[in-house]
Amino acid sequence: MESKNLKRKLISIVIISGLIIGSFALGFTFGDNSVFCETCQPSEINFSLFWETYNKLKEKYVDLGKINEQDIVYGAIAGMVNSVKDPYTIFMDPEETKNFMEDISGSFEGVGMEIGTKDNVLQVIAPLEGTPAQKAGLRAGDKIIKVNDESTFGLGLDEVVAMIRGPRGTSVVLNIFRDGWENAKDIEIVRGVIEVPSLKWELINGNVAYIQLYHFTEKADTDFTKMAIQILASNADKIILDLRNNPGGYLEVARDIAGFFLERGKVVTIESAGEKNTDYKARGNPVFLDYPVVILINEGSASASEILAGALRDNRGIELIGKTSFGKGSVQQLEELTGGSSLKVTTAKWLTPKGETISEVGLRPDIEVEFTEEDYNAEKDPQLEKAIEVITGK
């Protein structure tokens, strides 16, 4: 299927971006206030200030042994990309690119959570299922105040992710503030090997297939196909689709999964790039077209999750239950660059089939249900309880 080859192409990815950092290398030649640029005319950009600063740094800095010219290039390019002030437009040097490709393949080392920027605050989008972050009690919406006692104020996503990430067996201390707390708390997490599951399902009440879709990884569409066969062979005639704490992933995977629920040719999402709009339509075999469905969302439902939920709501009137989703509705394209580096650049915004924007707004549930700290501690799930109530009444 298409998704199996996505890593090898220029790919459009819908991620929470905040997962990794990035950089890309241009054809700079160090010299006297001169620069070689394959893609621009020399008169278009004046690099004299760059070289003046570079020369002063080389001349004056107290510890010349710490100056790495390649790092200077990466840092300069990072500053250029960061100047657009889009947290999802980032570049990655070869090592960071390698880490990123591991992340989206579903296996990497770290704590296992997506982070992003909302209202200019760094926060947890969602801890991934079964990871050290989830086991340590981190939750969607948690604000990250410090990492190992270093303030995150003024830092970018890339810098914070680099601080949190690390080899398995090592630990990191996050200072977290959560709505409802009086003070921030330190949470220590031991990093591990993160194998991100894509989904699981179970039969509840004898005829309701409860599907938890954790992440839109490369393997999620294959796993969903296998699961669909099992559901069709079961007594299930209704579906609860749980997208809570699903931070997103591949657009193509979300599109394929939407095809199980929608008539072929129905619009799944609209890519809006300025005055140009592109429709992404459902394809495949809609085996669940006639099944009553409700969808669970929360603050940790982002990106591809919002696309799938919006598609099913707009096309079939499927109700959303829970809390307003994260609101990550922009399109990133991954560009492979020289020497193993890459650029992840925002190229468009996602709209629902009815033309509603997702970015910064999110999807509002049709039925809003709180999930309090007391519920969490008591291992209660009032949102799922409401979903069962609604779906069994259909």
Helices and strands as residue ranges (DSSP letters): G 2-8, E 11-14, H 48-60, G 64-66, H 69-82, E 90-92, H 94-105, E 107-110, E 113-118, E 121-127, H 132-135, E 143-147, E 150-151, H 157-164, E 171-177, E 185-190, E 192-195, E 199-204, E 208-213, H 220-232, E 238-242, E 249-250, H 251-258, E 267-273, E 276-281, E 293-297, H 304-316, E 319-322, E 330-336, G 338-340, E 342-351, E 367-368, H 373-377, H 382-392
